[in-house]
């Protein structure tokens, strides 16, 4: 049955699923902290990677939604659907994932590396830039919600490449540790 047929508020199921996913994530993280396994670093690193993948998925998908939204007539059913999709992606997936990626990443940087190493500082700078892109996308979600987008579909296609380029640099720096 659809949400309309059951009388549930639109998006309620999506919010419940997101809350359950976050609760499971928090439970696993809490168990690792409260009952440390033989090597908690590997568990925390795995949770950090999961958070980063979730965040990056949103950073790579949201501008694609903006491209479609730019082509949709204002006030059309497609435009209204895209507004809901953009808002949910940003608030329910991207915001929590970014927060967890930062929290776990900073903990690992402090506990494992003592914030030492040129590669780590370069990675943090790139993650700050990714966070800036994230905030820029958040402002765009708000602009689209007000039907005030001022960028073309072509511009959003270009912006779609920014997080991918930054992600590639982060992965190379973390794996290769060139300095």
N, C-alpha and C positions, 0 to 999 in steps of 0.2 A: 504494500500500500504506500502511496505517496504521503508526504507531509500534509498536503491539503486534505486528503481523505481521512487521515487520522486526527485532524484538528490541531496538530502540533504547529508551533510557530516556525516559520521558515528558518532554516539553518540550525534548528535546535539539535538535530541528530549530528550534524557536522561538529557543532561545539562540544557535544558529549563525547564523540569519538576523539576529538583533539584533546579534551581534558583527560580521557582515559590514557591516551598515548603519553601525555606529559606525566601523569601519575605513575605509570609503569616506569618511565625513564627516571623519575625522581626516586622511586622505590629501589631500583637497581643501584642508583648512585648512593642512596642512603645506606643500603646494605653493604656496599663496598667500603664506605667510610666507617660504619658501626662495627662490622665484622670483617676486618681486612683479610682478604685472601693472602696467599703466600706472596703474591706480587700485585698489590693494588694499582701500581703504575699502569700496568697493561689494561686493567679494567677502566681506569679513568681516561686513558688514551683512547680506548675503543669508544667510550661515551663521547669524548671530544670529537672524534672523527664522525660519529653518527650525527651529532649536532651540526657539524660543519657541512656534511652532505645535505642535510635538510635545509640549511640556510642557503647553500649554493643552488639547490634545486629551485628555490623561490627566486633567488636573484637572477637565475637564467630564464625562468618561465614568465615572471611578471612583465618584463618589457615586451615579450611576445603577445601577452594579453593587451598591452597598450597599443601595439600595432593593429590588432583586430579592432580595438575600441576606437582608434582614430578613424577607421574606415566605416564604423557604424553610425547611422544617423542619430543625432541627439534625440533622446526621449523614446527611441525605438525599443522594442522588447530585447533585442540583442544588446543594446547599450546598457539597459538596466540589469541584464543578466551579468554582463562583464563587470559592472560596478560591484555587484555582490561577490563575484569570484575574486576580483582584485582585493577587495577589503578583507575577505576571509583569508586569502593566501598571505597577505601582509600581516594581519593581526594574529591569526591563529597558528600559522606555521612559521613565518619568517621572524617575527619579533621574538617568540620564545626560543627558537633555534639559535638566533644570533646571541641572545643573552646567555644561553647555556654554553655556546662555543667560546664566548669571551670568558665566562666564569671558569670553566674547566681549563681553557688554554692558559689563562693567567696563573691558575693554581699550578699547572704543570711547569710553566716557565719559571715560577718561583721555587717550587719544591724540587725539581729535577735539575734545572740549569742555573738557579740563583740569578736569573735575569742576566746571565753572562753570555757573550758570544755575538759577534757581528751579524751572523746569519739570523739570530733570534731578533735582534733589533730591526733588521731589514724586514723580517716576517711581520713583526708588530706594526711597522710603518705601512706595509701593504694591507694588513687587516684593518688598520685605521682608514685607509682609502676605501676598502670594501664597505666599511661601516658608513662612510660618506655617501657612497653609491646607494646603500640601503636607505639612508635618510632622504636622499634625493627622490628615490622611488616612492617613499612614503608620502612626500609632498605631492608627487604626481597622482597617487591614488586619491588624495583629497581633491586635487584639481579636477580629475575625471569625474569624481562624485558630484561636483558642482557644475559639470559640463563646461569647464574652463581650460581644457587642454590647449596649449598653444604650440605644440610640437607636431611635426609631420610623422607619418608612418616610417618614412626613411630615417628620420632622426632617431626614432625609437629602435629601429633596426641597428643603428650604430651603437646606441646605448646598450643594446643587448650584448655587445661584444666586450664592454668594459669589465664586467665581473669575470668573464671567461679569461681574459688576458691577465687580470690580477691573480686569479686562481692558479693559472699555469706558473706564474712567477713564484707564488707561495710554495707550491708543490716542489718546484725545482730547488728553491732555497732550502726547504726543510729536508729534502732527501739528500741533496748533494753537499749542503753546508759549505759553500765555496769560500767563506771567510768567517 
